Amino acid sequence: MIEIALSTDGPWPDSDWEALATRAATAAIRRTPHGALLTTDAVVEISVRLTSDDEVHTLNRQYRQKDKPTNVLSFPMVQADLLDTVTQNSDDGEVLLGDIVLAHGVCVAEAAERGISVADHATHLIVHGTLHLLGYDHMVDHEAEAMEAIETDALAELGITDPYLVRED
């Protein structure tokens, strides 16, 4: 079972972000070989933090040596190849899959640039972040295409247009 631990800070408006994050993470996981995480007896927790560009900038500099904010950061807590073992052998029936952090200003700017809602863009970023928690890495050539395909399929399930389509304006 997937559980979202949500924290909101900074300029994020009131909304049901926890439900949005749960739908996004579930849609992403369902399309991977780790789909059994959705029905395991263990509680699989994903921490989602909606925060400011400044906080994400600090984290990006500290953990990725990139001195700028970015839209989403993911911090896996379990190696993807150990997920089945960890969920089966959890002492307390809980597994922290990892943390996903979104930067408000970057998300708002990117959503405006794409002509989509902030909620739809945040959904995409949570799908993307969840895949990173599961070990996917779009910086590896052969994984980038697979990751994009999973994102596109997950978003389609949620009624969101393919974010990788090139718009002809």
Order of alpha helices (4+ residues) and beta strands (2+ residues): beta-alpha-beta-alpha-beta-alpha-beta-alpha-alpha-alpha
